[in-house]
Amino acid sequence: MQKKFLCAAAAAVGLLWGSLGFSYGEMTVAVMAGDLEVNAEAAVVMDADSGRLLYAQNPDKRLANASTTKIMTALLTLEQPDQDRYFTVDSDAIQVEGTTMGLQPGDSVTLHQLAAGMLLPSGNDAANAAAVEIAGSEEAFVRLMNQRAAELGLENTQYRNPSGLDAEGHYSSARDLAALAAHALENEDFEDIVSKQEIRMAFGNPPYNRSLYTTNKLLERYPYAIGVKTGYTDDAGLCLVTAAEKDGTRLIIVTLNGKDDVNTHMRLYEHFFPLLARVDLSGFTEGLSVPVTGGTRDSVAAVPAAEPEAALLEREYDELTREVELPRFVYAPVQAGQVLGEIRLLSGDKVVWQSALMADSDVPALTRERQGILEFIGSLLGR
């Protein structure tokens, strides 16, 4: 299908940034990397909706990532069927060094409980038990982890175990971890677990009620925090992946081999949230259509599938450009909701919002009889 690309400079949509209380001069100085003291080997601040980085420090450097590994392990665990089915843990799998959720040989537990056990108290026993139950062995489960990493485009991530214990060739990057966290938070069970400071559950032999507590101190110290995962090993140092949501905007922050990580994350949230405003982008999506061949109408309007809204920095709004990808024409019949193409809004080379473009209504195909009548009328009119 032949396609066309449209690029246009940002159109005025009646929004004056000053009315939102922004100071352009303060903002441009504040977001310079040199003015943000992030004491970590790598760090990123990511807008979860668009995936763009608002701040980056060695974002693609491959580093040991400790128990932030369990974001992937828990996600794969929560995607399995029969989440609440009890089974007996593998005795060998739970014999592991480091943090645990307190599993003992013979314990009965569910996959959902294991996900909570690896995400809150960061149980290495939970991660290994889930891996063996799901894939038959830790090695087989690690292959699933690396397969999912490849599917998600995590180019600087490789797993060697389900828990994140130090191992040669086990690494990730700040950018990859932020992207993985954004993806994992789309899973409702994952988001629910990581947002909790305490979860009560019954497991054991026989199961009995007990509480699991999170290692993520940001949840109790920052009111907008919604997760995600801590990590520490001798090789990795302090690792922290967090997410926070305020006024409809969700940010994700990652620091690897950092110092004073909880305070660092709080300072970054407090810095970036005030610089962002949710902007109505509908002015960039209007007036799009595709010619229709053989239909009851000559064209169909193309409308975005996603809400045309994004959290933007002031300078990002000032630099907005539009890319539209639509076919030169489509054949009837066309159905309402049919995907026609795609629209992207960019600030510089960063995509700040994108959406599929869909037909806004049905366009039935002309019947032969009606097409003949129209051709006859056209001949009478001298067309």
Order of alpha helices (4+ residues) and beta strands (2+ residues): beta-alpha-beta-beta-alpha-beta-beta-alpha-alpha-alpha-alpha-alpha-beta-beta-alpha-beta-beta-beta-alpha-beta-beta-beta-beta-alpha-beta-beta-beta-beta-alpha
